[in-house]
Amino acid sequence: MVRLRFPERASAAQRQAPLLPGADEAERSHTARDLLLRSWAGRLFLLSAAIKVIVAIVRQVAAPPQVIEVISGAATVALFISLGYFIWKLISLAKRRLLWRVRRKLIISYIFIGVIPAMLIIGFFLLSAGIASMSVSAYLFKDGYDSIIESVGIMTQAAANDVSKDPKGVPAILRRTAGVANSRYPNLNVSLAFVPLGTIQVPAAQYGSWEHMRPPAGVPTWARGEGFQGTITAPSSENPDEVQLVIRAVKPARGAAGPIGSVVMDILIDDYALEWLRERTSIEGGTASLGSSASGAAASAVTRGEEGEFSLFRNSVTFLECTPWIEAEHRPSCRVTLATRYSLQKLWARLTSAQAASFGNLQLGTIFLLVLGVVAVLFLLIQGVALLMGLVLARSITSAIHELFTGTERVQQGDFAHRIQVTTNDQLGELAHSFNQMTGSIEGLLQTAAEKKRLDEELRIARQIQMSLLPRGPLDVPGLGITALCVPAREVGGDYYDFFHLPDDRIGVLIADVAGKGTSAALYMAELKGLVLALSQTESSPRQLLINVNRIISDNLDSRSFITMTYAVIDRRKNVMTYCRAGHTPLVYLPGPGAPHPGVQVLTPDGMVVGLRIPGAAEKFAHHLEEVRLQLTVGDVIVFYTDGITEAMNAGSDLFGEGRLSRIVEEHGHLESSVLRERILREIEAFVGAADQHDDMTMILLKVEPAFGLVDAEALMVKAQG
């Protein structure tokens, strides 16, 4: 049941008290003194700080013992813990104050949804463009560099072929080859040498300056067979961390009797060589380094220019494979990291140089750049307009929310006449209109709540009255254990049970269930109690009593209502229980230990419901009503119940059922009646679980005990056999 609760009018002091945004009274801001003296973190901080100060003073006087050092370490840990707590509280307070206003939340949300993704997209494309330009620049430089290596190899092979034909003309061949190289690569440092094989009497020869390193005195084993062309390194005379790159080609010369030596050709990659590469590739080479330190330097050169400024589209790096000129069986290898610089404009011009088409004075590549620039400007304009519109919308939304917040505060203070001014025709305007309607009808809601409270109180009193109609306390019958319970599904219910002391040492037992629930069923139940209480003193037969009850109560019941009931009379002198069942649930009967027919039994004698207002119902009721006599023995257990017991449902709409009830009675029938009742209730609760109770639950348990004065089952059997 939903209960509406409306706050009472606030006092003047409460209306004047300022509210801390987003916090309750227990969460209001504290002063620094409160945090230090009234919180565990503040006390821990003060204690730890005092310990650290004392330890510092002790250290100034003398060396402290080990115990003091341990205490000082613990105080340090405690200081970090307390400071961490203060930082966490500060962050929580800042977040609560920052995000309390809806306007700030909307702005921050829009920034995370609209602005930050746009910035990430821009950053992604800039990074992609930077990586692409770096890769292209590295490729162009490497392609130009490899062309020099290939050309040097070709010229060296030609010189080696000439030496093979004319071994005595080595100096002239070297001079002629150097001329060809200088004509192809002007201003480059070209050096040549002939290295004779040890067994062949051909003198060594050199041509060129050989300033970068000494002419080779021999050729390593790995370069003698097929020769070599590639990059070797020479130490730099200016910086020990840098190396000089040398393009070297080694080609063997063979005579008629076999190999006679090798022609070696070097081109030093100096400033002139790098300038030659820049003119042909538009990429400017820089310093070269070996090993991991070179990688770090190259990576730094990618993002920083020579002057230290940030540069994403200017610096790059190229990795070159090199070979140390050392004696080894197999060819050794190393890697050189060469820092390079490029101009994005020149790089773009070189890439688009193949597209010779032009429109007017503009090349096709320039047109592409202009189109990209226009798209970028439009993107930024759209993003700016979207940001401005988001801020305006956030302001309009938060203004309406602020008005609603102010209105709720006025209502909380008891001002139900407050109205919000509706200025828009959107959903927020409808919300403000609904708020005005709510405040206009709130007085009626208060009256309804008061009326409902009065009805709830009356139902509570009705429940107390109904419970007072049921038997109070246990029924004290020597030798007969009787226990019962009644649990209404609502405040009041239609289930009823009762016990009657009858003449001639007899006991009447009644259990009934009025169709329906609520107050009407409770009123019919009260009427039934008075009727049965009066008739039980004059009618000794349960069948005749039910016939009279049906005749009398049929005139008073609503046509849609009826009553199911079971009435039993226990005769303690004759050891017999006589009962009738008027459409009620069956009885569960468990004979005593010595009964001739052991095992639980479900007793279902014939009978119609009470109170049917249809033609001929009274005659049919008397005709179908069956009276049954049951011989009682010591240990017998009899269970009367309503359908709320067996029809208790769990969350899956499964019924508890008569089978489970009978099995529990059979397994635990040896227990006392009160204990057996609690066992049945626990089983029902475990079966139902969290499902709601949908019907009244009423149950009576009778157990025949030795003090009842009855003969036991064995004596009855002997008497029957005799």
Secondary structure, 3 states (H helix, E strand, C coil): CCCCCCCCCCCHHHHHCCCCCCCCHHHCCCCHHHHHHCCHHHHHHHHHHHHHHHHHHHHHHCCCCHHHHHHHHHHHHHHHHHHHHHHHHHHHHHHHHHCCCHHHHHHHHHHHHHHHHHHHHHHHHHHHHHHHHHHHHHHHHHHHHHHHHHHHHHHHHHHHHHHHHCHHHHHHHHHHHHHHHHHHCCCCEEEEEEEECCCCCCCCEEECCCCCCCCCCCCCHHHCCCCEEEEEEEECCCCCCCEEEEEEEEEEEEECCEEEEEEEEEEEECHHHHHHHHHHHCEEEEEEEEHHHHHHHHHHHHHECCCCCECCCCEEEEEEEECCCCCCCCCCCEEEEEEEEECHHHHHHHHCCCCCCEECCEEHHHHHHHHHHHHHHHHHHHHHHHHHHHHHHHHHHHHHHHHHHHHHHHHHCCCCCCCCCCCCCCHHHHHHHHHHHHHHHHHHHHHHHHHHHHHHHHHHHHHHHHHHHCCCCCCCECCEEEEEEEECCCCCCCEEEEEEEECCCEEEEEEEEECCCCHHHHHHHHHHHHHHHHHCCCCCCHHHHHHHHHHHHCCCCCCCCCEEEEEEEEECCCCEEEEEEEECCCEEEECCCCCCCCCCEEECCCCCCECCCCCCHHHHHHHHCCEEEEECCCCCEEEEECHHHHCCECCCCCECHHHHHHHHHHHHCCCCHHHHHHHHHHHHHHHHCCCCCCCCEEEEEEEECHHHCCCCHHHHHHHHHC
